[in-house]
C-alpha cells in the first residue's frame, strides 16, 4: 500500500513520500501567514500522481506544547487537503512515534536520527525528514507491508490499533473507488 509520512511544521514540514523520497517544505519566517498557502500548494504537488498515498501518517499536535497553535495551523491545512483528495490519515502523537523509533517516548532529535541511521543506513541530519520517515515506516508496519523493525514495536504502537482499524476500512473503500 502507498503510505506517506508527514511531520508538520510552519517552518519546515517533513515529508516521506510513498516511494521513500524524503523532502522538506522549507518556509521563510518573513513570509508570515503566506507560508500556509505555500505549504498547501507544495503539499498538493507532492501528493500528485504517482505519489498519491492510500494512507498518510501524520504527527499529531503535542499536548501542552507552546507551539501547538502554530503547528495546528499547518495541521489544519494538511488535513483539509487530505480530506479534499480523499486520503485517509492516522494521527500519531510525538511520544508514540519516539517510543516506536527508539523504545523511549522521551527520545530527543539526536536519538531519533541515530535510530533512523541504524534502521535505514541513511545518515539524515534533517529532523523533520527523519520524523516523517519514521511516520511512513509506522504506517507501512500497520498496513502489514513490513515486519516490526524492532522487538518493542508492537507494544509501542498498540494504542494506534483501534484508530487504524477504523481507518483501514476507509482506506480500502477509497482504493476500490479509484
N, C-alpha and C positions, 0 to 999 in steps of 0.2 A: 504494500500500500504506500502511496506517496505521502510522506509525513514531513512537515516543516516545523522548525523550532524558532521561537521568537523571544527575544529579550528586549522589551520595550524601554525606551528612554527618549527624552526630548532632545538630548544632545547627540546620542549615538545608539540607535536601535540596532541590535544584532539580529541577523537572520541566518538560519541554516536551511538552505533550500532543499527541495526533495532529492536533488542529485548529490547532496553533500557539500555543495559550494557554500562557503561562509562569506558573508559580507556585512558591512556596516553602513547604515544610513546616517552618515555624519551630518550634523547641522551646526550652523554658526549662531551663537547666542545673540549676535547683533540682529538677526532676522526676526527676533521676537516670536509672536504667535504665528507668523508666516511659516515657521518651521513645521507646524501641524499640517499645513497644506502640502509642503514639500514631502513630508513623511508619507502622507496619504498617496500622493502621485507615485513616489518611488516604490511603495509597497504594492500598489496595483501593478506596476510594471514588473516587479519581482515575482508576483504570483501568476503572471500570464502564461499562456501555453508555451512550452510544455511543462512548466514548473508549477502548475496549479495543483495544490495539495488536496488530498482527500481528507486529511486531518491536520490541524495545526495545534501545536502545544505551546502555550504562551505563559510566561512567568506572570503570576498574579501580583497584585499590589502587596507589599509587605505591611503587616499590621503595625500600627503606631509609628510609621515612618514619617519623618518631616517632609520628604519629597514626594509622598504618595499622591498629593494633589496634582503636581506637575506630571508625574508619570501616569496618573489616572487620565489625563487629557489625551495622552498618546494611546493608552489602552482603549479609550472610547473610539478614537479614530480607527485603530486597527480592528477592533471588534465590529464596528459598523461595516467596514469593507468586507470582512469575512462573512457577515450576515448578508450583505448585498450579493456576494458571489457564492453564497450557499456553501461556505466552507465550515464544517463543524470544528469547534475548538475546545480544548481542555485547558483549564486554568490550573497552574501548579504553583504552590507557594515557594518562595525562595528557600525556606528551611527544608522542604521536601526535596527540592532539587539538590541542595547541598548534601543532604543525607544520602540520596541515591548515588551521587557522584563520588563522595569521599567517605561515607559512613559517619559523617558528623554534620548535624544540622546547623552548626555554627562555623562551618569552614569559611576561611577568608578567600579572597581572589587568588592569591598565590597557590593555595591548596587546590582550588578548582582547576587552575591551569596545570598544576602538577598531575592531577588525576586525569586530565584530558591527554596530556603527553603520554602517560602510562597506558591509557586505553587505546589511543589512536596512533601514537608515534609522531604526532604533529605538535610542534612547539609553537603555539599561537599566543602572542603577547596581548591580544585584544580580548579583554574580559567579556565584552558584550557578545563577541562571536563564540567564545568558549561556552558561555551560558546558553546561547541559542543552540549550539551543537549538542550540549547535554539535553536540552529540551527535545530535540529531534530524536536522540537515542532513546530517551524515555518513551516517546511516542512509538518508536519502532518496536520497543520491547512490549508495550501494552497491546499493540495490534498483533504481536506474535511473529514479527518479521526477523527478530534476532533473539538469541538466548540472553539470559541475565548476564550483564557484564561483570558482576561480582556476586559473591555468595549472599551479601546483605541486601541485594537489590529488591527482592520481593517484599521483604519486611519494610523497606524504606518507602515503597510506593503503594503499599496495601490500602492506604486511606484514599487513593485515587480510583480504586476499582469500581465502586458504586457509580460515580460520575462518569467514568469511562464506559461502563456497560450500557448506560443510557445513551451516551454519545455515539457509541459504536453502531447502534441501530440506525441513528440518524445518518452516520457516515455511509452505511451500506445503502440506505434509501437514496442518498444523494448520488452515489456512484451508479445505481441502477437507472436513474433518471437521465444521466448524461449520455 
